[in-house]
Amino acid sequence: ETLKLLLEQAIDSQSAGDVVFVLDTLKKFVDMMDKRAARTLTDLLRRFVQAGGTVIALAHTNKNKASDGASIAEGVGDFLNDADCGYIIEVVSSQDAPTKTIVFNNTKSRGPNAKKATFTYDNGEETSWHERFESVASLDGDEAKKTISKIEADRRHAEDVQVIEYICERLKSGPRSRKELCQEDLTNEFSRNRREKVLERYSTDNGGENRVHWKASKGKTGGFVYHL
């Protein structure tokens, strides 16, 4: 009721253009699952915005993600549908990373809004909230791509470490062909397809952000031979 009163006062007094409301978080002001309540609020917010005002509404995402791994905004879709601009914020760094990296992905735009924006901030355990706020930095396109590629490479490496250790152990006795490493010894849990991907990913010719664990050289009869 207080929010409704303040919005209506700003509209009636023609002072909406001087006001920015930050709703943190939206569910404190409306039932996120109630379409009727959502319509009542968004209609009022639209009147306020048309009078020159600005509203920044923060909301949570669902625990379960979409099939492509993207986060889904909490509640009924009316809030995002009625907004002029919407972003989903994804954390791309690990939970305990000393520097947190987040990406704003634009999901709704009625103006010249950035499609994607990347930020970093100090995530240290001893960092105060003020220091955390002061450490926020925006990354440009190339720098953002490089940072995210490195984070994704580190995440993949953590997932692949058991297969890496297995291949390294087999290479200790000397060079081996792709066939020997990927098609033989199928008694363990590592599939042929997974071994092949890991073998390529951490070879000297991977050309990406991945670490290198073995070298690849041309075999005498064609194909590649791998050695530590």
Backbone as numpy.savetxt, mean C-alpha at the origin, in Angstrom:
# Nx Ny Nz CAx CAy CAz Cx Cy Cz
-25.59 15.97 16.31 -26.42 17.17 16.31 -25.55 18.43 16.31
-24.43 18.39 17.04 -23.54 19.55 17.08 -22.96 19.83 15.70
-22.55 18.77 15.00 -22.00 18.93 13.65 -23.05 19.52 12.72
-24.26 19.00 12.79 -25.34 19.50 11.94 -25.58 20.99 12.20
-25.59 21.38 13.47 -25.81 22.77 13.84 -24.71 23.67 13.29
-23.45 23.24 13.44 -22.32 24.03 12.97 -22.33 24.18 11.45
-22.66 23.10 10.75 -22.73 23.15 9.28 -23.81 24.12 8.82
-24.98 24.02 9.44 -26.10 24.89 9.05 -25.81 26.35 9.38
-25.13 26.60 10.51 -24.76 27.98 10.87 -23.79 28.57 9.85
-22.83 27.75 9.41 -21.86 28.22 8.42 -22.52 28.52 7.09
-23.50 27.69 6.72 -24.23 27.91 5.46 -25.07 29.18 5.56
-25.84 29.30 6.65 -26.76 30.44 6.79 -26.02 31.77 6.92
-24.84 31.75 7.55 -24.08 32.98 7.77 -23.15 33.31 6.60
-23.18 32.44 5.57 -22.34 32.61 4.38 -20.85 32.65 4.73
-20.48 31.89 5.77 -19.08 31.84 6.19 -18.44 30.48 5.89
-19.17 29.62 5.14 -18.67 28.28 4.85 -17.31 28.31 4.16
-17.07 29.31 3.33 -15.81 29.42 2.60 -14.60 29.61 3.50
-14.83 29.97 4.74 -13.72 30.16 5.69 -13.55 28.98 6.64
-14.31 27.90 6.38 -14.35 26.79 7.34 -13.91 25.47 6.70
-13.10 24.71 7.43 -12.73 23.35 7.04 -13.07 22.42 8.21
-13.92 21.45 7.96 -14.25 20.45 8.97 -13.44 19.19 8.71
-12.77 18.68 9.74 -12.07 17.40 9.66 -12.82 16.42 10.55
-13.43 15.42 9.95 -14.20 14.43 10.70 -13.32 13.21 10.95
-12.90 13.03 12.19 -11.94 11.98 12.54 -12.48 11.16 13.70
-13.08 10.02 13.42 -13.36 9.44 12.11 -14.85 9.56 11.83
-15.22 9.27 10.60 -16.59 9.47 10.14 -17.61 8.70 10.98
-17.24 7.50 11.45 -18.21 6.68 12.17 -18.59 7.27 13.54
-17.84 8.30 13.99 -18.21 8.97 15.24 -19.38 9.94 15.03
-19.68 10.21 13.76 -20.72 11.18 13.45 -21.95 10.57 12.78
-21.82 9.31 12.28 -22.94 8.68 11.60 -22.73 7.17 11.61
-23.84 6.43 11.54 -23.77 4.98 11.41 -23.33 4.65 9.99
-22.12 4.10 9.86 -21.53 3.87 8.54 -22.29 2.84 7.71
-23.11 2.02 8.36 -23.84 0.97 7.65 -25.27 1.34 7.34
-25.68 2.54 7.75 -27.07 2.99 7.57 -27.16 3.91 6.36
-27.79 3.43 5.27 -27.86 4.21 4.04 -28.70 5.48 4.22
-29.77 5.39 5.02 -30.61 6.57 5.24 -29.85 7.65 6.01
-29.13 7.23 7.04 -28.34 8.17 7.82 -27.22 8.76 6.96
-26.65 7.92 6.10 -25.59 8.38 5.21 -26.12 9.45 4.27
-27.31 9.22 3.71 -27.90 10.19 2.79 -28.20 11.51 3.48
-28.72 11.45 4.70 -29.02 12.68 5.45 -27.77 13.52 5.65
-26.67 12.85 6.05 -25.43 13.57 6.30 -24.80 14.08 5.01
-24.73 13.23 3.99 -24.07 13.65 2.74 -24.83 14.77 2.04
-26.15 14.79 2.19 -26.95 15.90 1.62 -26.57 17.22 2.30
-26.42 17.17 3.62 -26.04 18.37 4.36 -24.62 18.80 4.02
-23.72 17.83 3.92 -22.33 18.14 3.56 -22.25 18.73 2.15
-23.10 18.24 1.25 -23.11 18.78 -0.11 -23.56 20.24 -0.11
-24.56 20.57 0.69 -25.01 21.96 0.80 -23.89 22.84 1.34
-23.16 22.32 2.32 -22.05 23.06 2.92 -20.94 23.30 1.90
-20.59 22.27 1.14 -19.54 22.38 0.12 -19.97 23.34 -0.99
-21.22 23.26 -1.40 -21.72 24.16 -2.44 -21.70 25.61 -1.96
-21.73 25.80 -0.64 -21.65 27.15 -0.07 -20.21 27.61 0.08
-19.25 26.75 -0.36 -17.84 27.12 -0.33 -17.00 26.42 0.72
-17.63 25.59 1.54 -16.91 24.92 2.62 -16.11 23.72 2.17
-15.29 23.21 3.07 -14.47 22.04 2.80 -14.63 21.03 3.93
-14.80 19.75 3.57 -14.92 18.69 4.55 -13.89 17.60 4.22
-13.08 17.25 5.21 -12.14 16.13 5.09 -12.61 15.06 6.05
-13.12 13.96 5.50 -13.67 12.89 6.34 -12.74 11.68 6.31
-12.28 11.26 7.47 -11.42 10.09 7.59 -12.27 8.88 7.98
-11.96 7.74 7.38 -12.71 6.52 7.69 -11.77 5.33 7.67
-12.18 4.27 8.34 -11.39 3.05 8.37 -11.65 2.22 7.11
-10.84 1.17 6.93 -11.08 0.21 5.86 -11.47 -1.12 6.49
-12.09 -1.99 5.69 -12.50 -3.30 6.19 -11.28 -4.17 6.48
-11.47 -5.13 7.37 -10.37 -6.06 7.67 -10.05 -6.91 6.46
-11.08 -7.34 5.74 -10.87 -8.16 4.54 -10.65 -7.27 3.33
-9.66 -7.63 2.51 -9.33 -6.84 1.33 -10.03 -7.40 0.09
-9.98 -6.65 -1.00 -10.54 -7.09 -2.27 -9.69 -8.21 -2.85
-10.18 -8.86 -3.91 -9.47 -9.99 -4.51 -8.09 -9.60 -5.03
-7.92 -8.32 -5.40 -6.62 -7.86 -5.91 -5.70 -7.35 -4.80
-6.14 -7.51 -3.54 -5.32 -7.10 -2.41 -5.52 -5.67 -1.95
-6.37 -4.93 -2.67 -6.62 -3.53 -2.31 -7.57 -3.43 -1.12
-7.40 -2.38 -0.32 -8.28 -2.16 0.82 -9.64 -1.64 0.37
-10.66 -1.92 1.18 -12.04 -1.51 0.87 -12.51 -0.56 1.95
-13.08 0.58 1.54 -13.57 1.56 2.50 -14.69 0.98 3.36
-14.70 1.35 4.62 -15.70 0.87 5.58 -17.07 1.46 5.27
-18.11 0.68 5.53 -19.47 1.20 5.44 -20.08 1.16 4.05
-21.27 1.76 3.93 -21.95 1.80 2.64 -21.19 2.71 1.68
-21.40 2.49 0.38 -20.63 3.23 -0.62 -21.07 4.66 -0.84
-22.16 5.10 -0.19 -22.69 6.45 -0.40 -21.67 7.54 -0.08
-20.88 7.31 0.97 -19.93 8.35 1.39 -18.90 8.63 0.30
-18.30 7.58 -0.23 -17.31 7.76 -1.29 -17.96 8.22 -2.58
-19.15 7.70 -2.87 -19.85 8.09 -4.10 -20.20 9.57 -4.12
-20.55 10.11 -2.95 -20.97 11.51 -2.88 -19.80 12.48 -2.68
-18.62 11.95 -2.42 -17.45 12.82 -2.20 -16.92 13.33 -3.55
-16.26 14.47 -3.51 -15.65 15.01 -4.72 -14.29 14.37 -4.97
-13.69 13.84 -3.93 -12.37 13.22 -4.07 -12.21 12.18 -2.96
-11.65 11.03 -3.32 -11.46 9.99 -2.32 -10.13 9.27 -2.51
-9.49 8.96 -1.40 -8.23 8.21 -1.43 -8.30 7.04 -0.46
-7.71 5.92 -0.86 -7.48 4.79 0.04 -6.00 4.82 0.39
-5.69 4.79 1.69 -4.30 4.84 2.14 -3.81 3.43 2.43
-2.75 3.02 1.74 -2.16 1.70 1.93 -0.78 1.84 2.58
-0.52 1.02 3.59 0.82 0.96 4.19 1.61 -0.08 3.40
2.72 0.33 2.79 3.49 -0.59 1.96 4.75 -1.10 2.65
5.16 -0.46 3.74 6.34 -0.92 4.48 5.90 -1.93 5.54
6.86 -2.66 6.11 6.54 -3.63 7.14 6.13 -2.91 8.42
5.44 -3.62 9.29 4.89 -3.03 10.50 5.98 -2.44 11.40
7.14 -3.11 11.46 8.22 -2.66 12.35 9.32 -1.89 11.64
9.08 -1.46 10.41 10.09 -0.71 9.66 10.38 0.61 10.37
11.64 1.03 10.48 11.97 2.29 11.16 11.41 3.51 10.44
11.22 3.38 9.13 10.58 4.44 8.34 9.33 3.87 7.70
8.19 4.44 8.05 6.91 3.97 7.50 6.68 4.61 6.14
6.26 3.82 5.17 5.95 4.32 3.83 4.48 4.04 3.53
3.75 5.08 3.15 2.33 4.92 2.84 2.02 5.53 1.48
1.02 4.95 0.81 0.64 5.42 -0.52 -0.84 5.80 -0.52
-1.15 7.00 -0.98 -2.53 7.44 -1.18 -2.93 7.09 -2.62
-3.89 6.18 -2.78 -4.39 5.81 -4.11 -5.73 6.46 -4.35
-5.83 7.26 -5.40 -7.07 7.97 -5.70 -8.12 7.01 -6.24
-9.30 7.01 -5.62 -10.38 6.14 -6.06 -11.59 6.93 -6.57
-11.57 8.24 -6.38 -12.68 9.08 -6.83 -12.15 10.49 -7.04
-12.46 11.08 -8.19 -11.94 12.42 -8.45 -12.88 13.18 -9.37
-13.24 14.40 -8.95 -14.02 15.30 -9.79 -13.20 16.54 -10.15
-11.90 16.45 -9.95 -11.04 17.59 -10.23 -9.63 17.11 -10.55
-8.69 18.04 -10.67 -7.31 17.70 -11.02 -6.52 17.17 -9.81
-6.97 16.02 -9.29 -6.31 15.45 -8.11 -5.25 14.44 -8.51
-4.20 14.35 -7.72 -3.13 13.39 -7.99 -3.69 11.97 -7.91
-3.29 11.13 -8.85 -3.76 9.74 -8.87 -3.10 8.92 -7.76
-1.90 9.30 -7.40 -1.17 8.58 -6.36 -0.20 9.53 -5.68
-0.06 9.38 -4.37 0.89 10.20 -3.61 1.54 9.32 -2.55
2.86 9.44 -2.42 3.61 8.59 -1.49 4.28 9.44 -0.42
4.19 8.99 0.83 4.78 9.72 1.94 5.55 8.76 2.85
6.54 9.30 3.55 7.27 8.53 4.56 7.27 9.32 5.87
7.46 8.61 6.98 7.63 9.29 8.27 8.37 8.37 9.23
8.93 8.97 10.25 9.72 8.25 11.26 8.79 7.35 12.07
9.08 6.06 12.07 8.24 5.09 12.77 8.96 4.47 13.97
9.98 5.16 14.47 10.76 4.64 15.59 9.94 4.50 16.86
10.30 3.51 17.67 9.55 3.24 18.90 9.61 4.41 19.88
10.73 5.13 19.89 10.91 6.23 20.84 10.48 7.58 20.26
9.96 7.58 19.04 9.58 8.83 18.37 8.26 9.36 18.93
8.24 10.63 19.33 7.01 11.23 19.85 6.08 11.53 18.67
4.80 11.78 18.99 3.84 12.09 17.93 4.22 13.39 17.21
4.74 14.34 17.95 5.16 15.60 17.33 6.33 15.36 16.37
7.30 14.58 16.81 8.45 14.27 15.95 8.02 13.47 14.73
7.06 12.59 14.94 6.53 11.79 13.82 5.89 12.70 12.78
5.10 13.64 13.26 4.42 14.59 12.37 5.44 15.43 11.61
6.45 15.91 12.31 7.47 16.76 11.69 8.32 16.00 10.67
8.37 14.68 10.79 9.22 13.88 9.90 8.54 13.51 8.58
7.25 13.79 8.45 6.52 13.42 7.23 7.16 14.08 6.01
7.44 13.25 4.99 8.06 13.76 3.76 7.33 13.16 2.56
7.18 13.98 1.53 6.55 13.53 0.29 7.62 13.07 -0.69
7.37 11.94 -1.36 8.31 11.43 -2.34 7.79 11.71 -3.75
8.70 12.13 -4.65 8.27 12.37 -6.02 8.12 11.04 -6.75
7.70 11.08 -8.01 7.39 9.87 -8.77 8.50 8.86 -8.82
9.69 9.24 -9.27 10.81 8.31 -9.41 11.28 7.79 -8.06
11.38 8.70 -7.09 11.83 8.31 -5.76 10.83 7.37 -5.11
9.53 7.64 -5.32 8.48 6.79 -4.75 8.55 5.39 -5.35
8.71 5.31 -6.68 8.78 4.00 -7.34 9.96 3.19 -6.83
11.10 3.86 -6.67 12.30 3.16 -6.19 12.11 2.67 -4.76
11.53 3.50 -3.91 11.30 3.13 -2.51 10.35 1.94 -2.41
9.25 2.01 -3.15 8.25 0.94 -3.10 8.81 -0.36 -3.69
9.60 -0.25 -4.77 10.22 -1.44 -5.36 11.14 -2.12 -4.37
11.90 -1.32 -3.62 12.80 -1.88 -2.61 12.02 -2.57 -1.49
10.94 -1.96 -1.05 10.11 -2.54 0.01 9.50 -3.86 -0.46
8.97 -3.87 -1.69 8.37 -5.09 -2.23 9.40 -6.19 -2.41
10.62 -5.80 -2.82 11.70 -6.78 -2.99 12.07 -7.40 -1.64
12.15 -6.58 -0.59 12.47 -7.09 0.75 11.37 -8.02 1.26
10.12 -7.68 0.96 9.00 -8.53 1.39 9.05 -9.89 0.67
9.31 -9.85 -0.64 9.42 -11.10 -1.40 10.58 -11.95 -0.88
11.69 -11.29 -0.55 12.86 -12.02 -0.06 12.53 -12.76 1.23
11.80 -12.10 2.11 11.40 -12.75 3.38 10.52 -13.97 3.11
9.65 -13.87 2.10 8.76 -14.98 1.75 9.53 -16.11 1.07
10.61 -15.76 0.36 11.37 -16.74 -0.43 12.55 -17.36 0.32
12.82 -16.91 1.53 14.07 -17.26 2.20 14.28 -18.77 2.34
13.23 -19.54 2.57 13.40 -20.99 2.72 13.82 -21.64 1.41
13.26 -21.19 0.31 13.63 -21.73 -1.00 15.05 -21.31 -1.35
15.40 -20.07 -1.00 16.77 -19.58 -1.23 17.78 -20.45 -0.49
17.49 -20.75 0.76 18.39 -21.57 1.57 18.51 -22.98 0.98
17.39 -23.50 0.48 17.41 -24.83 -0.12 18.30 -24.85 -1.37
18.15 -23.87 -2.26 18.95 -23.81 -3.49 20.42 -23.60 -3.15
20.71 -22.71 -2.21 22.11 -22.46 -1.81 22.75 -23.73 -1.26
22.00 -24.48 -0.49 22.52 -25.72 0.07 22.89 -26.71 -1.04
22.06 -26.79 -2.08 22.32 -27.70 -3.19 23.50 -27.22 -4.04
23.73 -25.91 -4.06 24.83 -25.36 -4.87 26.17 -25.43 -4.15
26.16 -25.76 -2.87 27.42 -25.85 -2.12 28.34 -26.92 -2.69
27.76 -27.96 -3.27 28.57 -29.06 -3.81 29.07 -28.77 -5.23
28.68 -27.62 -5.78 29.15 -27.26 -7.12 28.02 -26.78 -8.01
28.36 -26.29 -9.22 27.36 -25.76 -10.15 26.31 -26.80 -10.51
25.09 -26.33 -10.71 23.99 -27.21 -11.11 23.14 -26.53 -12.18
22.54 -27.32 -13.01 21.68 -26.80 -14.08 20.31 -26.45 -13.54
19.56 -25.75 -14.34 18.19 -25.38 -13.97 17.35 -26.64 -13.75
17.55 -27.63 -14.60 16.80 -28.87 -14.48 17.10 -29.57 -13.16
18.37 -29.62 -12.79 18.76 -30.28 -11.53 18.14 -29.58 -10.33
18.09 -28.25 -10.37 17.60 -27.48 -9.22 16.08 -27.45 -9.13
15.42 -27.50 -10.28 13.97 -27.29 -10.29 13.14 -28.54 -10.54
13.71 -29.53 -11.20 12.92 -30.71 -11.57 13.30 -31.95 -10.77
14.48 -31.94 -10.13 14.89 -33.07 -9.32 14.57 -32.81 -7.85
14.64 -33.88 -7.05 14.39 -33.78 -5.62 13.05 -33.11 -5.33
11.98 -33.73 -5.82 10.64 -33.17 -5.64 9.95 -33.69 -4.37
10.76 -34.19 -3.45 10.19 -34.76 -2.22 9.85 -33.69 -1.19
10.37 -32.45 -1.37 10.07 -31.41 -0.39 8.84 -30.60 -0.81
8.53 -29.56 -0.04 7.29 -28.80 -0.27 7.43 -27.71 -1.33
8.61 -27.53 -1.90 8.81 -26.45 -2.87 8.50 -26.95 -4.28
7.48 -26.39 -4.88 7.07 -26.82 -6.22 8.10 -26.40 -7.27
8.02 -27.04 -8.43 8.92 -26.71 -9.54 8.73 -25.25 -9.94
7.49 -24.80 -10.02 7.20 -23.43 -10.44 7.79 -22.41 -9.47
7.66 -22.70 -8.17 8.19 -21.75 -7.17 9.71 -21.71 -7.22
10.35 -22.87 -7.38 11.80 -22.91 -7.47 12.31 -22.11 -8.67
11.61 -22.26 -9.80 12.03 -21.56 -11.01 11.96 -20.05 -10.82
10.89 -19.59 -10.20 10.74 -18.15 -9.96 11.82 -17.62 -9.03
12.10 -18.35 -7.97 13.13 -17.93 -7.02 14.51 -17.97 -7.67
14.75 -18.99 -8.47 16.04 -19.13 -9.16 16.30 -17.93 -10.06
15.29 -17.50 -10.79 15.42 -16.35 -11.69 15.51 -15.05 -10.91
14.75 -14.95 -9.85 14.62 -13.71 -9.10 15.94 -13.27 -8.45
16.75 -14.23 -8.00 17.96 -13.89 -7.25 19.24 -14.25 -8.00
19.12 -14.31 -9.33 20.28 -14.59 -10.17 20.96 -13.28 -10.56
22.20 -13.37 -11.03 22.96 -12.17 -11.41 22.30 -11.38 -12.53
21.42 -12.01 -13.29 20.80 -11.31 -14.43 19.37 -10.86 -14.15
18.99 -10.75 -12.83 17.60 -10.35 -12.55 17.34 -8.88 -12.86
18.37 -8.04 -12.75 18.24 -6.64 -13.17 17.28 -5.79 -12.38
16.86 -6.21 -11.19 15.91 -5.42 -10.41 16.43 -5.04 -9.05
15.52 -4.85 -8.11 15.89 -4.46 -6.75 16.26 -5.67 -5.88
16.11 -6.89 -6.46 16.34 -8.08 -5.65 17.81 -8.30 -5.32
18.05 -8.97 -4.23 19.42 -9.35 -3.87 19.87 -10.48 -4.79
21.18 -10.66 -4.90 21.74 -11.72 -5.73 22.34 -12.80 -4.84
21.94 -14.05 -5.05 22.45 -15.15 -4.24 23.28 -16.14 -5.04
23.15 -16.12 -6.37 23.92 -17.04 -7.21 24.15 -16.43 -8.58
25.16 -16.96 -9.25 25.50 -16.49 -10.58 24.96 -17.45 -11.63
24.63 -16.91 -12.78 24.15 -17.72 -13.89 25.13 -17.60 -15.05
25.50 -18.73 -15.63 26.39 -18.72 -16.79 25.89 -19.73 -17.80
26.24 -19.52 -19.06 25.79 -20.40 -20.13 26.42 -21.78 -19.98
25.59 -22.83 -20.09 26.10 -24.18 -20.02 26.71 -24.63 -21.34
27.47 -25.69 -21.30 28.15 -26.19 -22.51 27.15 -26.67 -23.56
26.03 -27.18 -23.12 25.04 -27.72 -24.07 23.79 -26.83 -24.13
23.96 -25.56 -23.76 22.82 -24.64 -23.77 22.20 -24.52 -22.39
21.31 -23.55 -22.23 20.69 -23.34 -20.93 21.67 -22.67 -19.97
21.24 -22.55 -18.73 22.08 -21.90 -17.73 22.55 -22.87 -16.66
23.73 -22.58 -16.15 24.26 -23.30 -15.00 24.43 -22.30 -13.88
24.03 -22.68 -12.68 24.06 -21.76 -11.55 25.09 -22.20 -10.53
25.77 -21.21 -9.94 26.75 -21.50 -8.90 26.82 -20.35 -7.93
27.24 -20.64 -6.70 27.30 -19.60 -5.66 28.37 -18.57 -5.99
